[in-house]
Amino acid sequence: MSIALYRTYRPGQLSEVIGQDHVVTALTRAIENNRIHHAYLFTGPRGCGKTSSARILARSLNCEEGPTANPCGVCNSCISLAPNGSGNLDVEELDAASNSGVDDVRDLREKAIYAPASSRFRFMIIDEAHQLSAKAIDAFLKMVEEPPAHLKFVFATTEPDKMPNTLRSRTHQFNFRLVSTRTIAGHLQEICAKENIKAQPAALMMLAEAAAGSVRDGLSLLGQAIAGSSEAGLQTDEVAAVLGLTPRHLVNASISALVADDGPQLFTIIDQVVDAGYEPRRFASDLLQRVRDLLLLEVAKDQAKALIVVPEEELTQMAADAKLIGAARLSRAADLITSGIAQLKGATAPRLQLELLAARLLLATNNEGIAGIEQRIALLEKGTKPQVVSAEPAKPAAAPPKLSTITSPQKTKVEKVTVPVPPKRASTTKTSEPESEALPVADLAKLKALWPGILETLKQESRVAWTTFSESIPLSVSDGVIAVAISDMRVLEFAQGSNHEEKLRTAIREVTKSDGVIALIAASDQTLGRESIKSNQGAKINDETIEEIDGLALLERELGARPLTDK
């Protein structure tokens, strides 16, 4: 009957501890300089070498040739404390997970007062020390603070925050770290060579990734994979099946489908994943890992190869995929997959959730949507620095049908329509009835000419209000009412639910020295004209047809609209 690999290849001296060079160096120098403390606290995740290092420390200090960082391995103490040795009476181990009571500690304390039977020091190794009860820790404190010269303590814990400061302050603390995937893979390769087991590098990399930084977990998984391997040794597909991973070809095909925007192919892959019995959440996790690798390849370029754990033959295709998708789309896809993984946890219909995630990914990688967003961002960036132009002489305004005089600010909300441009009419001069005695009613031509300056003044007052009206334009002035057209319904609804129109009115007063009640209306881009929107960047408005449109009168005449104040 074979012994588990993590027991067979347990380190016997400090130089054999994997991936903890900072701890090994510090302890080695302490031993060589004869600066050994009486109590140590080893902290870190499971399977990274805490308990093994504690035993090695006891072996190094009790070696007949020592204290030495390299035990001889032939003396009685070294043999008994070897990884598969019989044990030593002078080295006591207490598993605090099952012996956490004060009585267990008292029994240990009674043994500690006696001198070692055959060794230089008596060692007390307390594993999972954070599970000791409060009274058990209190029973330890005095002894840890002033122990006998022959007594050494080593506390090992995965949760150092649960250790009381009164105990931590009496120890030298060493923090063990997770071991890198490549280091674990190299260690597994050495063990396979010693065991005469053939193994594909990709298969060992899978095992190292699954170990998640724990050397012991990696050895356990390696032993499981070897037990079920064929004569050909460890094969990638077989190891993936043992670990429950999604086959790499399915993950690669999913990425190819996203690159090609091939919805049918992506949903076919999902059907294969579900029918083969693979866990949907695991598939999403593997897909997220691949998207992360692609994002690194696109952002970090050549430096990303040291951060990505994939077979060398896949890097070229991955780099091409990353370039085609782009960093922005990959980042968006990663966000969607992360949310999808959370939704898949405990889902009653995991296949449905996975298919919905696939649909979101296809939408997120759609070029037209990204291009539209980039175009909108570019337009907003261009509108941040409008140029103020001088006012042109006012043109006579067309005479609209008479409307009821509005004496207080009102919001006229009309469904988004495309307003037709009527034929030109003869210009007549009309004097509007002033709403305010202090300032004259605003003139449409003057408003249009000075609109960029008005927006710049509004920007200084409120950037939020400026953003709201950055793509607006005055459409008409009638009976003291200034109709301001906004093409985006969402922006229009936001403006109507805020006090930004009053801020716009203040800016109009300040720039034009005239006044009027603001009425916000909706209109399509065709009605406003893209040239009209761009006029906010400083261009003059010379479209006489639009100048002659009286917005409120036109809506009333063509669509039967009326102000909300009418009964």
Secondary structure as UniProt FT lines:
FT   HELIX           5..8
FT   HELIX           14..16
FT   HELIX           21..32
FT   TURN            33..34
FT   STRAND          39..43
FT   TURN            46..47
FT   HELIX           50..62
FT   TURN            64..65
FT   HELIX           76..80
FT   TURN            83..84
FT   TURN            89..90
FT   STRAND          91..95
FT   TURN            96..98
FT   HELIX           102..112
FT   STRAND          122..127
FT   HELIX           129..131
FT   HELIX           134..145
FT   TURN            149..150
FT   STRAND          151..157
FT   HELIX           160..162
FT   HELIX           165..168
FT   TURN            169..170
FT   STRAND          172..175
FT   HELIX           181..194
FT   TURN            195..196
FT   HELIX           201..211
FT   TURN            212..213
FT   HELIX           215..227
FT   TURN            231..232
FT   STRAND          233..234
FT   HELIX           236..243
FT   HELIX           248..259
FT   TURN            260..261
FT   HELIX           263..275
FT   TURN            276..277
FT   HELIX           280..300
FT   HELIX           301..306
FT   HELIX           312..314
FT   HELIX           315..325
FT   HELIX           327..344
FT   TURN            345..346
FT   HELIX           350..364
FT   HELIX           367..382
FT   TURN            383..384
FT   HELIX           444..461
FT   HELIX           463..469
FT   TURN            470..471
FT   STRAND          472..478
FT   TURN            479..480
FT   STRAND          481..486
FT   HELIX           489..496
FT   HELIX           500..512
FT   STRAND          517..522
FT   HELIX           525..528
FT   HELIX           530..534
FT   HELIX           535..537
FT   HELIX           544..547
FT   HELIX           551..559
FT   TURN            564..565
//
